[in-house]
């Protein structure tokens, strides 16, 4: 499109030589815009790289292996949890192919949480990264409890994924039951007013709504539904607690 406009403008000012030059320059601009994701992406700098499905799966599996080995004990229950997720998300044949590639290429090397997570941070949307952290906590809890070592590793990964501190603590609180867990999930202090609690609930429900992951596979959407349900439960718990004081 731009190459023809440039050719016309070149012809208007410099006749045929200008048309030829305009066509060449316009073709270069067309190719640049096409490769960078469109004219609006070029103008506003939204040229974020995307990760291919295969790369995403391998990098996610790498993070899974880091969490599984975090406490020095490889739990079969945690391994089964990961395999079940991959089969559910991608089908048995594709999941097996991913695990084979992982065993051949990735597992034989020293996996760097920083490198893997930073790679994904540059190529995935924030809601997707939140779901990754939720999934990693799910793996850690598969054997009955999340160890301190596993929680620390997931915290490091969250940092590399550029997850905000309060968002990380919110997801972590869904797996660690404490007195103020409900407030942490809603990302508010226990001193928050009733109106502030309602406002926080609406904000968190919107953030964790399954529609945010409409572009992801079914297994990820189920994870989003679980976070959404935890937010609702936290809100109900706070309401019940406060009604009991009245």
N, C-alpha and C positions, 0 to 999 in steps of 0.2 A: 504493500500500500504506500509506504513512505517513498519507495524508490520511484514510483510513478509521479508522485507529487513533486519530488525533487527534480525529476526530469523536466516536468512542465515549467517549474520555476526557472530552471537553468536555461530552457529554450527561450523563455520570455526575456531574459536579460542578455544571454550570450549566444542565442540561436542554437545551431546544431552542436557545436563543441560544448556549450553549456548544458545541453540536454544529456549528452553522453556522460559528462562529469557528474551531473546531478543524479543520474541513474546509478552510477557506480557508488557514490556516497550514500544514496538512499538504500541501496542493497546491503551495504555494510551495516547501516543502522537497523534495517529490518532483521538481519541475522542476529545482531546483538540483543535486540529487544525480545526476539523469539527465544533465545537461549537463556535470558535472565528472567523469564516468566511473564512477560507482558509489559506494555508501556507504563502502566500504573506502578508496577513493581520497580521499574527502572527509575521512575520519577521520585517515588517515595521511599526507596531503599529497602523494600520488603522482598529481598532476594534470598530468603532463608532456604538453605539446601534441604532436600527431602531425603529421608533414608529409605532404601528399597526394602520391600517386605522380607527378603532373605537376610539382608544385613541387620534389620531390626531384630529378627528372631535369634540370630547368632549372638548379637550383642546382649540381648535380654537374657539368653541362656548363660552367657558369661557372668552377668551380674548374679544370676541364680546360684552359679557354682561358688561364687565368692561368699555369698550369705550361708550356703550349706556348709562350707568348710570353716566358717568364722570361729566356731567354738571348738575346733580341733576334732570334732566328731562328725562323720558323714552319716546322717540318719537316713535309713531306707524310706521312712515315712515321708521325709522331706523330698527325697528323690521321686517318690511315687506321686507326690503332690504336683511337682513340676511336670512330670510326664503326662499326668492326667490333664493338666491345663493345656499343654501343647496339642494333645490329641483332640481335646474338646474344641480348641480354637482353630486348628488347621487340618484336622483329619489325621487318621493313623499313618497313612502313607507319607504325607508331607512331614509330619512330626518325626517319624523314624529317619527320614532323609536329613532333617535338621540335626538330630542327635548324632547321626553318623558323621556329618561334616564337623560338628563340634568336637567329637572324639578324635577325629583325624587331624584337624587343623588348630583348634583353639585349646583343647584340653591339654595338649602336649606342651604348651607354652605357659609362661607365667602371665596370668591375666592381671591387668592393671585396672583397678576400679576407677581410678581417675581418668585414664584414657578412654575407657568404654563409656563412662557416664558423660564425659565432656563431648564425646562424639554424638551421643544421643541428644544432649542438651541443645546442640547446634542444629539439630535436624527434626525435632519433634515439638509439638505444641505443649503448653504448660499442663492442661488437663491430662494429657497422655502421660506426662512425667509424674504427676500426682498418682495416677493409677499404677505406675511402675513401683512406686514406693509402697503403696497399699499391697500390691502383689508380693513384694519381697517380705513384708511383715507376715503375710499369709503363709509363705513358705516356712519362715522361722517358727511360726506357731503350730505348724502341722504336727510336730512331735509332742505337743501338749503345752509348751511354754516358749516364750521368746527369751533367750539368754541375754545377759548384759553384753556379751561379746557380739552377738548378732545385732542387737540394737545399735551398738556403737558403729558397726560396719555399715548398717543401713543409713545411719545419720551421716556418715562420711559420703556415701553415695548420693544422698539427698543434696548435700552441699555441692558436689560436682555437677549434679543435675540442675543446680540453681533454684532449688526449692526453698521458699521462704521458711524462716524458723517457725512461725506460728502454724503454717500449713503442715510442716513436718510433725510438730508436737500434737496437732489435731489428729492426724492419722495414727500416730503412735498411741494416743490415748484410746483409740478404738480397740487396741490389743492389750493394754495395761489397765486393769480395773483399779482405780483409786477413788478416794473420796470426792475429788474435784474433777474427775475425768469428763463428766458431762459438760462442764464449763470449758475445759480445755478443747474438747471437740468442737464447740461453738466458737472457740477463739475469743473468749471473754473472761473477765475476772469474776470471782464469786460475789463481788460487791456490785455487780451490774444491776441496774434497775429492771423492772419487769418489761418496760418498753425496749430497753437495750437488749434484753434477752430475745424478745420477739424479732427485733431488727436483725440480730445476729443469726437467728434461725433462718429467716428469709434469705439472708445473704449466703449462708452456707448451703442451704437447700438448692439455691440457684447455681452455686459453684460446683456442687457434686451431682447435679441432675444428670441422669443417664444420657440425655440428649447431647450432652457435651462431648460424648464419645461415640456419636452416631456413625462416625467414619471408621471406627475400629471394629474388631471382630466380636462375636457373641460373648466369648469368655470375658473380654474386657468390659463389655457393657454390664455383664452380671456383677463384676467387681464394682462398677459405678453404682449399681443398684444397692449393693451392700453398704457402701459408704453413705449413700442417701438415707438408707434405713437407719444407720447408726446416728446420723444427725437428727432424725425424727425421734429416735429413742432418747437421745440426750436431752432434747427439748421437752419431751414428755416427763422425763425424770426430774428435771428442774422445776417444771410446773407442779408436779405432784409434791415435791419437797417443799415448795413455797406455800402451797395450799395447806399443807400440814401444820405450818407455823401460824396460819391465820386463825 
